[in-house]
Each structure stands twice: as structure tokens, then as C-alpha cells.
Amino acid sequence: MTSTTTPHPLHELSERLWAAAIDRDEPAAMRLVTAAADAGVDAEALLLDVVAGVQHRIGVEWAADRISVAAEHAASAITDRVLAALAHHQNPHPLHLRTRGRVTVACVEGEWHVLPARLLAEVLTHRGWHVDFLGGHTPTPHLVAHVHQTNPTAVLLSASLPTRLPTAHNAISALQSIGVSVMAGGAAFGADGRYARLLRADAWAPDAREAAARLDQGLTQHHAGRRQQIDDDLPHLTDQEYTLVVTRRTALVKQSLAALDARWPAMRTYSTAQRERTAEDIAHIVDFLAVALYVDDAELFTGFTTWTAGILHARHVPAAGLHLGLEVLAGQLRDFPRTLTFLKTATEALQAGSHHTGPGITA
């Protein structure tokens, strides 16, 4: 006896939206989602399970080198415009009917991965909140000024890249100092929210649904009215290693390139574009090393390093340059004991071949 399984409607929608995005067929993508909304598909499910699910798949396919950077950008642009279309197509709560209070949603300064924050803003709007969505890269002084003007119930801060954690910390501290509760969210804060707790956010949520639920419960500000010093929150920073690595970033990149030229013959045949890309890669390594020092977590740097090795492996690029890059950095930072420990841990993970999807950068 043969059994057949009817595809779940959301799964089928996701597959069709994925196909439209990859085919660069924006009209088809628009027709698909607006028709689904008109047919009564749950608004949150359409946003979070279909649109966000397709965007996640785009990132996974890029990391596995199954789609090009250009294809990733084109598909991501379509999902972004689909989200905007949905926001205007079906809004059950006009501004004068949003009665659950006012909140601000923003990406921390330097963070340009806007989609997670935008999805959150749409979910909260659908649930009746008055949402001020400030978009990507919101400088902390501008955010504080906006809060002074609008007096929201809470500020929801989004960050996708761990390298934004120091800036997020500054924003959290500044907002709490004027008596505003802060909820943190996004991949930067760790899958379990460990960095949100370390930076003393008042709450953390792993996704938009949980963030909305936490808001419904009400946020209690645990640090009202205080002007905290970073060293009080992160006493390990008194060793100055984070500060010194950050201030030496440009020199570290230049010196590493020079050392690779001398020790890695393949570098001598690189084109200008390849050398520029290598410099960018070294800069990313230094940035992730610095933020790992900031939060005192070797696992963060190891995760990024093994993720990078996995990206190289998917593209059939030998990881020898990555190994040598860590060795070169260790030589330049030999007087920094915590830094050397982090570099050693990451090197050992590379040697063990533990490539995985860590808290790395996205295309």
C-alpha cells in the first residue's frame, strides 16, 4: 500500500518563494505572498516561517557555495521587498488603533543586517504595538535622543554580528542610564543569549515571537537610573588587551600581509583584488579576536575561525593561509596572554578539523 503525504501549506509556500527568489522573479514572489495573505494565511507565519525561512536558506546556500554572492544579493533583495510589500498589503492595526503601547526597534550602530529587526517590527505592529522602527546602523546618540522624544515602553536592540557587541553594550548602558528597559536580540548575542546577559540587557529573546511574548509579560528594568562603567561589567578588560588589539588593528593587518608575503609563496601570485580580499579576511579575524577578548570568550573566536575554514573548504580553498594567519597574529601579539590563549584554542580546533557554522559573518 502506497501512502502519499500532502505538503504542509507553509512548506509549499516556502518552496515556491525560494524558487521565485533564486530565479530573480520578483513579480512572482510578490504575487505569491500577497495571494497567500489574501487567502488568510496567518500573518506571523507568513513573515517568520516563510519569508524569514527563505532568507535563512539563502544564507545557508551561499555558505555552502551552492549560490554565488551575486545570486545571494539578488535573492535577499527580493525577500526584503516582499517583506515591505506585506507590511503595506495587510496591516490589521492602523496607527490610531495601536493600543498596546509604544516601543522602539533599532539595529545597533554599525549593524546593517536589518531583516531580523524589520521582521520583529512587523510582528509587533500586527500585535497592536505602536512601533518606531529606526532601521539599520542607528548611532547611539540618535537612539537616545529619539527615546527622550518618544518615551517608549522599551527599546528592542538587534545585532547579527558579534563584532557589534561593544557598541551594543554602550547603547544598552546609555539607554538604561535614562531609565529605559532594553531587550536584546539577534545572532550577535549568542544562541542562548549569553552575551545579552553579560552586557546586562534587561531581557533577551531568541526570535520575534518570543520577543513579543516577553513584551506582553512586561519588562522589569534591573539597572534603572545607573550610569555603569564598562570595567564594572567586564572586569577582565582591565588587562587592556581588547583596547590594544583594537587600536593596533590597522598595523596588525598590514604586518600580517607582509608576513604572509614572506612566508607563503602563493601570496606573491595574487592579483590586486585577491590581495584586497585577503586583507579584508585578516581584518575580520582581528575584529572577531577583539570582540572575543571583550566578552572573554574563546569559543566566540574559535566558532568564527572554524566557520571561516568551512567556508573556504566549500570553495575548495586550502585553509593553510588561515592557519598561517593565526600563527602570524600570535607572533605579533606574543605579549598578550589572553589573546595567545584564544589563538591557540582556535588553531587547535582547526587542526582537529572541526568546521561548523559558528557565529561568523554572513554574505
C-alpha positions in Angstrom: 0.0 0.0 0.0 1.4 3.4 -1.0 0.8 6.4 1.2 1.1 9.9 0.0 1.8 13.0 2.1 0.3 16.3 1.3 2.9 19.1 1.7 2.3 21.5 4.5 0.9 24.7 3.1 3.7 26.8 4.7 6.3 24.4 3.4 4.9 24.6 -0.1 4.8 28.4 0.1 8.4 28.5 1.2 9.5 26.3 -1.7 7.7 28.4 -4.2 9.1 31.7 -2.7 12.5 30.2 -2.7 12.2 29.3 -6.3 11.0 32.7 -7.2 13.8 34.4 -5.3 16.5 32.2 -6.8 15.0 32.7 -10.3 15.1 36.5 -9.7 11.4 36.6 -10.4 10.2 39.4 -8.1 6.7 39.7 -9.6 6.1 36.0 -9.0 7.3 36.4 -5.4 5.0 39.3 -4.9 2.0 37.6 -6.3 2.7 34.5 -4.2 2.9 36.2 -0.8 0.1 38.7 -1.4 -2.2 35.9 -2.6 -1.3 33.9 0.5 -2.2 36.9 2.7 -5.5 37.4 0.9 -6.3 33.7 1.3 -6.0 34.1 5.1 -2.5 32.6 5.8 -1.5 33.7 9.3 0.4 37.0 9.1 3.1 36.0 11.6 3.6 32.6 9.9 3.9 34.2 6.6 6.6 36.6 7.9 8.6 34.3 10.2 8.1 30.8 8.7 8.0 31.7 5.0 9.9 34.9 4.3 12.4 34.6 7.1 12.8 30.9 6.4 13.7 31.6 2.8 16.2 34.3 3.8 17.9 31.8 6.1 18.0 29.3 3.4 19.7 31.8 1.1 22.4 32.3 3.6 22.9 28.6 4.1 23.2 28.0 0.3 25.7 30.9 0.0 27.8 29.5 2.8 27.8 26.1 1.1 28.9 27.7 -2.2 25.8 26.5 -3.9 24.8 30.0 -5.0 27.0 32.9 -5.9 27.4 36.2 -4.0 25.5 37.9 -6.8 22.7 35.4 -6.5 22.6 35.8 -2.7 22.3 39.6 -3.0 19.6 39.4 -5.7 17.5 36.8 -3.7 18.0 38.8 -0.5 16.8 42.0 -2.2 13.6 40.2 -3.3 12.9 38.9 0.2 13.4 42.4 1.5 11.0 43.9 -0.9 8.5 41.1 -0.3 8.6 41.9 3.4 7.9 45.6 2.6 5.0 44.7 0.3 3.5 42.5 3.0 3.8 45.3 5.5 1.8 47.7 3.3 -0.6 45.0 2.0 -2.1 43.8 5.2 -1.9 45.9 8.4 -4.7 45.0 10.8 -3.9 47.8 13.2 -3.9 51.4 11.7 -1.8 53.8 13.8 -4.8 55.1 15.8 -5.8 51.6 16.8 -2.4 50.5 18.2 -3.2 50.4 21.9 -0.5 48.2 23.5 2.0 50.9 24.0 4.9 52.3 22.1 8.3 50.6 21.5 11.4 51.4 19.6 13.1 48.8 17.4 16.6 49.5 16.1 19.8 47.9 14.9 22.9 48.9 16.9 25.4 51.3 15.4 27.4 49.6 12.6 24.8 46.8 12.1 23.4 46.7 8.6 21.6 43.3 8.8 18.2 44.9 9.0 15.9 42.0 8.2 15.6 40.4 11.7 14.7 43.8 13.3 12.3 44.6 10.5 10.5 41.3 10.9 10.3 42.0 14.7 8.8 45.4 14.0 6.2 43.9 11.7 5.2 41.2 14.2 4.8 43.8 17.0 2.8 46.1 14.7 0.5 43.2 13.9 0.0 42.6 17.6 -1.1 46.1 18.1 2.1 47.9 19.3 3.0 51.4 18.1 6.4 50.6 16.7 9.1 53.2 15.9 11.4 51.3 13.6 14.7 53.1 13.2 16.3 50.6 10.8 20.0 49.7 10.4 23.0 51.4 11.9 21.4 53.6 14.5 24.1 55.7 16.2 23.6 55.5 20.0 23.3 59.3 20.5 20.5 59.4 17.9 18.8 56.5 19.6 19.0 58.2 23.0 17.6 61.4 21.5 14.7 59.6 19.9 13.9 57.9 23.2 13.9 61.2 25.0 11.3 62.5 22.5 9.0 59.5 22.4 9.3 57.8 25.8 8.7 54.2 24.7 7.9 51.3 26.9 11.1 49.6 25.9 13.8 49.6 23.3 14.5 46.4 21.3 18.0 46.3 20.0 19.1 44.0 17.2 22.6 42.9 16.3 23.5 40.0 14.0 27.3 40.2 14.1 29.2 39.6 17.3 31.6 42.3 16.4 28.8 44.8 17.2 28.7 43.7 20.9 30.9 46.5 22.3 28.7 49.1 20.5 25.6 47.2 21.8 27.0 47.4 25.3 27.4 51.2 25.0 23.8 51.5 23.7 22.4 49.3 26.5 24.2 51.3 29.2 23.2 54.7 27.7 19.5 53.7 27.5 19.4 52.2 30.9 21.0 55.3 32.4 17.9 57.3 31.3 15.5 54.7 32.8 14.6 52.8 29.6 14.3 49.0 29.6 16.3 47.3 26.8 15.6 43.9 25.2 18.4 42.4 23.1 18.0 40.1 20.2 19.9 38.7 17.2 22.6 36.2 16.5 25.3 38.5 17.9 24.0 37.9 21.5 24.6 34.1 21.2 22.1 31.3 20.6 21.4 31.2 24.4 21.5 34.9 25.0 24.8 34.7 27.0 26.1 37.9 25.7 22.9 39.8 26.4 23.1 38.7 30.0 26.8 39.6 30.1 26.1 43.1 28.9 23.2 43.4 31.3 20.3 43.8 29.0 17.0 43.8 30.8 15.8 40.9 28.6 16.7 38.8 25.7 14.7 36.9 23.1 15.8 34.3 20.6 13.2 35.3 18.0 10.4 37.7 17.2 7.6 35.6 18.7 9.5 35.3 22.0 10.2 39.0 22.0 6.5 39.8 21.6 5.7 37.4 24.4 8.2 39.0 26.7 6.8 42.4 26.0 3.3 41.1 26.8 4.6 40.0 30.2 6.2 43.4 30.8 9.9 44.2 31.2 11.5 44.9 34.6 14.5 47.2 34.4 17.1 45.7 36.7 19.5 48.6 36.4 17.3 51.7 36.4 19.0 55.0 36.6 22.5 53.8 36.9 25.5 55.1 34.9 27.6 51.9 34.7 31.2 51.8 33.8 32.2 49.1 31.3 35.0 47.9 33.6 32.4 47.3 36.3 30.6 44.9 34.0 33.6 43.3 32.3 36.4 43.3 34.9 38.7 41.3 32.6 39.0 44.3 30.3 41.4 45.9 32.9 44.2 43.9 31.2 43.9 46.3 28.3 44.3 43.5 25.7 41.0 44.3 24.0 41.8 48.0 23.7 45.3 47.4 22.5 44.2 44.9 19.8 41.6 47.4 18.6 43.9 50.4 18.5 46.6 48.3 16.6 44.1 46.9 14.1 45.4 48.6 11.0 49.0 47.8 11.9 48.2 44.2 12.6 46.5 43.8 9.2 49.5 45.4 7.4 52.1 43.5 9.3 50.2 40.2 8.7 50.0 40.8 5.0 53.8 41.5 4.9 54.5 38.3 6.9 52.3 36.2 4.6 54.1 37.7 1.6 57.4 36.5 3.1 56.2 33.1 4.3 53.5 32.0 1.9 54.7 31.8 -1.8 51.1 31.6 -3.1 50.6 35.2 -1.9 53.1 36.5 -4.4 51.0 35.5 -7.3 47.8 37.1 -6.0 46.1 39.8 -8.1 45.3 43.2 -6.6 41.7 42.0 -6.0 42.9 38.8 -4.2 45.2 40.8 -2.0 42.4 43.2 -1.1 40.2 40.2 -0.2 43.0 38.7 1.9 43.4 42.0 3.8 39.6 42.0 4.5 39.8 38.4 5.8 42.7 39.3 8.1 40.7 42.4 9.3 37.7 40.1 10.1 39.9 37.8 12.1 41.3 40.7 14.1 37.8 42.1 14.7 36.5 38.7 16.0 39.6 38.2 18.1 39.0 41.7 19.7 35.3 41.1 20.4 36.2 37.6 21.9 38.5 39.5 24.3 35.8 42.0 25.1 33.4 39.3 26.2 36.2 37.0 27.4 35.0 34.0 25.4 37.5 32.0 23.4 34.6 30.0 22.0 33.3 33.0 20.1 36.6 33.4 18.2 37.0 29.6 17.7 33.5 29.5 16.3 34.3 32.2 13.8 37.6 30.7 12.8 36.2 27.2 12.2 33.2 28.7 10.3 35.7 30.6 8.1 37.5 27.3 7.5 34.2 25.7 6.5 33.5 28.5 4.0 37.0 28.0 2.5 36.5 24.2 2.3 33.2 24.6 0.5 35.0 26.7 -2.1 37.9 24.2 -2.4 40.3 26.8 -1.0 43.1 25.3 1.2 42.9 26.5 4.8 46.7 26.8 5.0 46.5 30.5 4.7 44.1 30.7 7.7 46.4 28.5 9.8 49.4 30.7 8.9 47.4 33.9 9.5 46.7 32.8 13.1 50.3 31.9 13.6 51.4 35.3 12.3 49.0 37.1 14.6 50.3 35.1 17.5 53.8 36.3 16.7 52.7 39.9 16.7 50.7 39.5 19.9 53.1 37.4 21.9 53.0 39.7 24.9 49.2 39.3 25.3 48.5 36.2 27.3 44.7 36.1 26.9 45.0 36.7 23.2 47.5 33.9 22.8 45.2 31.5 24.6 42.4 32.4 22.2 44.6 32.0 19.2 45.9 28.7 20.4 42.4 27.3 21.1 41.3 28.3 17.6 44.4 26.8 16.0 43.8 23.5 17.8 40.2 23.5 16.6 41.3 24.0 13.0 43.8 21.2 13.3 41.1 18.9 14.6 39.0 19.8 11.5 36.0 20.9 13.5 34.5 23.1 10.8 31.0 24.2 11.6 28.6 27.0 11.3 29.7 29.3 14.1 28.9 32.9 15.0 30.6 34.2 11.8 29.8 36.7 9.2 27.2 36.4 6.6 27.3 37.3 2.9 
